[in-house]
Amino acid sequence: MAPQRRRIRVGVDTGGTFTDVVAFDEDTGELVATKTPSTPADPADGFMAGIAKVLEALEVTGEAVTAVCHGTTVATNQLLEGKVGRLGFVTTEGFGALLEIARQSVPDGYGNSYFWVKPPRIVPADLVRTVGGRLDHTGAELRPFDQVQAQAAARFLRDRGVTAIGVCFLHAYANPAHELRMRQVIAEEHPDAVVSLSSEVLREYREYERAMTTLVDAAVKPRVGHYVATIGRRLTAMAPSRPLPFYVMKSNGGVLSAAEVVHQPISTVLSGPAAGALGAALVARTAGFDRVLTLDGGGTSTDVSVVLGGEPTLTTEGGVGAYPSKIPMIDVVTVGAGGGSVAWLSREGALKVGPRSAGADPGPLCYGKGGTEPTVTDANLVLGRIPPQLLGGEVPLDPGAATAGLEALGARLGLSLAAVAAGVLEISAWNQANALRQVTVQRGLDVRDFVLVTFGGSGSLALCRLLELLGLPGAVVPRDPGNLSAFGLLTVDVKNDYVQTAVARHADLDPAAAAATYTELEARAATALDAEGFPRPAHRYLRSADLRYFGQAFEVRVPVPDGTVDLPLAEATVAAFHDAHQRLYGYCFRDDPAQQVEWVNLRVTGVGPIRRPVLAELAPGDGGRLPDGAPGRLPDGGPGPGRAMTGTRPACFDATKGFVDTAIYRRADLCPGDVLDGPAVVEEYGATVPLNPGFRAKVDRFGNLVVSR
């Protein structure tokens, strides 16, 4: 009998410094993780190198792979770098200044500045064209579509070499007919153009946000499409005997087939951070924590989010860089505080860290690849908090180069080597702490009610200091934390979001009309899930709605219960809105009948569930703390299971106290029940956990490190 072919599902997360890969054996449940350097010049090279590396570790070929799930930074990096290219914008006659008017909001730092100059619009005024025709807010036609003006607009943009065009007509969310006509005209007059329609990208009101979201979609569509097509061809070559399912992570916490994601590329703008939040949510829920802050520390930045009830929170008020995007996305805040964040002096002589990063190339000084400025990684190295090599020796580090760079910086500040390195890490920790406050305190949540889950290559390096700064009760470091985002990709269902604006005061709400809208949205979701190969009995539809008090400018999104859309269900939804408003803003008008509630948007998320990896419990070991004098115990009496201790090295956790002899533990040799007291350093393939004096780490039954003061 021929041996049964193994079935391997692979998750690949491309980051700024490393590409992380996790493979899941669907038959045995085995998980294998690895990393490979990212290739910024062509991310597809790092992607394929990572897959080849993990398949080699499993001793299988590409024919064993059943699906690949990918978290990509292609769209994110393009927007962060501001490389949107030459875009054209077509809108309703009389609304050509829509992008110039924009909104009155200004950056948070405006109050500390003498001047604030509005940044350049995503489309310059000379590439904005208007077309006659008008719909009202119900979608009824007030003036017919002007075919002649539409042809002139398409030819104008064609003659100027504009190949990416966004179309946003007034009230197209209620009736897409005019936008569909415009796309037909562009196809006839300018067939080489890539076109995004607001009625397909974001079917809700507010013209500015809808226009910006549509233009961002058009901007990233060519690059994302080329990248996904390149990956698809290489995967086909890897497994030529059959089609290989290829999914891309979306910002909303779901995945979508690569064939579909090219039609809605804006949905990938927070692809990687979303996967990390989902992986952390699963780990935390399994470990028994349902109120969690996630912290994903990489080479260039740190991403933080909130998990409530085992699910990351969502928002539609996000964006990337200078570009707002009103699509549903996991509520992630990003701060420039990664391992490669550069330490520098301001004009006033103050020490700063980030947001500028040394990235993967040239990287920190200690990488020996031409870096010229000290970074957070260099500071951790000279203080002994990370080993002199990364990835199990694959990436050797140069302590001498890091020392020289930090000594030069310290000389300008009048600080010793230990003091300047500790200062760099302190500033970086405060940057991360402020990001965590932003997703909690600014959302009406008490940060002290949450447990922190840290992951990513640099995510756990400031763990103990963050517990002190924020008053958190504890933290969880999962197994293979450097690969948790890639693991998260294997836990993700297929998801599609659909929205329809339907403004109505609650007192006047027609439940039958709302039910009809939800039915139409669910039908669209069902069609998409059918195309993804999910049988109808497996489909799930999650309903929600955006509500507000009449007169408010913005809404609060709340879940809509399952069941028939009738008056009792509507009342339950309004009650949930009052509760959410109270949590967010500290007040509500539940008992004030004069304050009317208004329904604004109705939403449906179609979910196609996949089989998730099960986090297996580890076999119990001898665990516990060794008795005094036991083999492997440190001379100063510090506890630690001898089987996992590889030795000691000097490490500094307080510049005023200098270096202390610190135990080094190999995490793979720790067992459930083991307890480590700081000072200590726990090392593994993709990450390091420094344990400060006064902190304790216990290994739980799943192999997580649970750290507390």
Sequence and secondary structure as in RCSB ss.txt:
>XXXX:A:sequence
MAPQRRRIRVGVDTGGTFTDVVAFDEDTGELVATKTPSTPADPADGFMAGIAKVLEALEVTGEAVTAVCHGTTVA
TNQLLEGKVGRLGFVTTEGFGALLEIARQSVPDGYGNSYFWVKPPRIVPADLVRTVGGRLDHTGAELRPFDQVQA
QAAARFLRDRGVTAIGVCFLHAYANPAHELRMRQVIAEEHPDAVVSLSSEVLREYREYERAMTTLVDAAVKPRVG
HYVATIGRRLTAMAPSRPLPFYVMKSNGGVLSAAEVVHQPISTVLSGPAAGALGAALVARTAGFDRVLTLDGGGT
STDVSVVLGGEPTLTTEGGVGAYPSKIPMIDVVTVGAGGGSVAWLSREGALKVGPRSAGADPGPLCYGKGGTEPT
VTDANLVLGRIPPQLLGGEVPLDPGAATAGLEALGARLGLSLAAVAAGVLEISAWNQANALRQVTVQRGLDVRDF
VLVTFGGSGSLALCRLLELLGLPGAVVPRDPGNLSAFGLLTVDVKNDYVQTAVARHADLDPAAAAATYTELEARA
ATALDAEGFPRPAHRYLRSADLRYFGQAFEVRVPVPDGTVDLPLAEATVAAFHDAHQRLYGYCFRDDPAQQVEWV
NLRVTGVGPIRRPVLAELAPGDGGRLPDGAPGRLPDGGPGPGRAMTGTRPACFDATKGFVDTAIYRRADLCPGDV
LDGPAVVEEYGATVPLNPGFRAKVDRFGNLVVSR
>XXXX:A:secstr
       EEEEEEE SSEEEEEEEETTT  EEEEEEE  TT HHHHHHHHHHHHHHHHT  GGGEEEEEEE  HH
HHHHHTT   SEEEEEETT TTHHHH  S   GGGGG S       SS GGGEEEE  EE TTS EEE   HHHH
HHHHHHHHHTT  EEEEE TTTTT  HHHHHHHHHHHHH TT EEEEHHHH  SS HHHHHHHHHHHHHHHHHHH
HHHHHHHHHHHHHSTTS   EEEE TTS EEEHHHHTTSGGGGTTHHHHHHHHHHHHHHHHHT  EEEEEEE SS
 EEEEEEETTEE EESSEEETTEEE S EE  EEES STTEEEEE TTS EEEEEEE TTTT  GGGTSS  S B
HHHHHHHTTSS SEEGGGTEE  HHHHHHHHHHHHHHHT  HHHHHHHHHHHHHHHHHHHHHHHHGGGT  GGG 
EEEEESSSTTTTHHHHHHHHT S EEE SSGGGHHHHHHTT  EEEEEEEEEEEEGGG  HHHHHHHHHHHHHHH
HHHHHHTT  GGG EEEEEEEEEETT SS EEEE  SS  SHHHHHHHHHHHHHHHHHHHS   TT TTS EEEE
EEEEEEEE             S B   TT TT  TT     GGGEEEEEEEEEETTTEEEEEEEEEGGG  TTBE
EESSEEEE SS EEEE TT EEEE TTS EEEE 
